[in-house]
């Protein structure tokens, strides 16, 4: 039995947003504040709730009530596969790619010179390379204030890392990604625009023995989704909140929209003209350190 956009809208109303080939709603069972737990893929004709796998089948039963229901739950789970088995496969793949990158001394030295990334940082954040598929592998760790690290997706960069040809792992969700884990010492949350900015910021704070006090996060699907993904934050877990987005039109626009709804955030700005923290670390902080040493 075909699941159509018309039938879903009749039950749920117009979607909150349309992102590419995907429609997004507030799940009527989750009642999620960011209103995107429930997603419908227009190509695959699959409805799925990312918060609870039982919710989509319940909605489908309501839609097809009295029509010889066939909810096709198995195919939905296969398409939006967020099972423990897939989480383990993601973790194993990230570890394998990370070890491959760590074994390449020349490339490691290149990242130190190009991005300021140290080998120990690369090891910690599980940044890696897959030589067989010829791609850089950057894991997205799901935001959490629990003692856990779950990879829900990957960002892939093709060719030279500086080329910025980016793909995402297919059939995986987007959401708020974290650079480091929340701990009992965590006091503040910092949102940065990109994963590389997050890596270098964590490295800098770690060098200052301050990394345990900060939880660094980033919107996995770009700064345009920052406002949406701020709603995932557990605000009662922190004392302070900071925004350190790129110093450009897109970053400044995101900051303005976030502050309208979440005025508790403080905006982090530098006195230089650097676009982001990675550039600031290389041109300003590292330059100062090198001049002293």
C-alpha positions, -999 to 999 in steps of 0.1 A, spaced: 0 0 0 15 33 -11 21 60 15 16 94 -1 24 129 10 -13 137 7 -23 110 32 3 121 57 -6 158 55 -43 148 60 -33 132 93 -5 155 105 -11 188 87 14 207 66 50 199 75 71 222 96 97 223 69 109 207 36 146 198 34 155 185 0 135 153 -5 124 151 31 94 165 50 97 171 87 70 173 114 67 176 152 60 140 162 25 139 178 38 114 204 72 129 211 59 165 210 95 176 203 102 213 207 124 214 176 96 199 155 117 176 133 116 142 150 92 128 124 105 126 88 90 114 55 113 106 26 95 115 -7 116 91 -28 115 61 -5 79 68 7 90 61 43 78 77 75 101 75 106 104 90 141 141 94 151 133 96 188 112 64 191 109 36 165 74 27 177 59 61 168 58 59 130 40 25 130 13 39 153 8 69 130 6 46 100 -20 25 117 -41 57 121 -36 67 85 -44 33 70 -71 23 95 -96 1 77 -76 -2 45 -58 -35 50 -28 -20 68 7 -30 58 30 -5 76 63 -20 62 80 -14 95 110 -36 86 119 -15 55 116 17 75 141 4 101 164 -7 73 163 28 57 166 48 89 188 22 105 197 36 139 201 3 156 227 -7 181 243 -29 154 248 1 131 261 22 159 288 -4 165 296 -6 128 300 32 128 323 31 158 344 3 143 347 21 110 357 54 127 384 36 147 398 18 116 400 51 96 414 69 126 442 43 130 450 45 92 454 83 94 475 81 126 499 57 108 506 82 81 533 105 96 536 127 65 499 135 65 498 141 102 526 166 99 507 182 70 476 187 92 497 202 120 511 228 95 478 234 76 452 233 104 473 233 136 459 199 145 481 177 167 483 139 164 468 135 199 438 156 190 432 136 158 433 104 179 409 118 205 382 131 180 385 100 158 392 120 126 403 95 99 410 85 63 397 57 42 423 51 14 402 24 -2 373 48 -8 396 78 -11 379 100 14 385 118 47 362 105 74 349 128 101 325 112 126 294 130 140 290 122 176 254 126 189 249 154 214 244 140 249 249 149 285 253 112 294 286 94 296 284 80 260 297 86 225 274 75 197 283 82 161 250 89 142 266 100 109 298 109 90 310 138 70 332 128 41 356 150 23 368 139 -11 401 145 -28 424 170 -11 411 180 23 414 217 13 391 211 -17 360 210 7 340 186 -15 317 173 13 293 144 14 273 130 42 267 93 50 236 82 33 203 75 51 216 90 84 199 117 104 213 152 111 214 169 144 236 185 170 270 169 171 295 172 199 332 174 198 339 162 233 319 145 260 299 161 288 315 154 322 307 161 359 331 191 356 313 207 326 301 242 332 296 258 298 285 250 263 301 265 232 286 262 198 310 265 169 301 264 132 323 235 119 339 203 131 374 215 124 368 247 145 356 224 173 387 202 171 411 231 173 391 248 200 391 217 221 428 213 215 435 249 226 414 245 258 431 212 265 465 229 262 452 253 288 438 224 309 403 239 305 387 214 281 368 195 309 348 227 317 334 232 282 311 211 261 317 220 224 290 213 199 283 221 162 252 218 139 261 188 117 241 200 87 255 236 85 250 269 102 216 274 85 203 247 109 219 261 140 187 276 154 168 244 149 196 223 166 200 247 196 166 233 207 183 199 214 205 215 242 197 205 278 200 240 292 197 230 328 230 211 325 251 243 321 259 276 338 269 295 307 264 294 269 285 308 242 282 312 204 315 312 184 302 311 148 320 322 117 326 359 112 306 362 79 271 369 68 258 334 74 273 332 108 262 366 119 226 359 107 225 326 126 237 344 158 210 371 154 182 345 150 195 324 179 197 354 203 161 363 196 149 330 211 178 322 234 192 354 248 212 335 275 239 330 249 270 352 249 287 359 216 324 352 214 343 376 192 380 383 186 395 417 179 412 404 147 396 399 113 398 361 114 368 343 100 367 314 125 386 299 154 408 277 133 421 307 114 424 327 147 444 298 162 468 297 133 473 334 126 470 349 161 473 324 189 500 301 173 519 331 161 520 346 196 531 312 211 558 308 184 571 344 190 575 337 227 592 304 222 
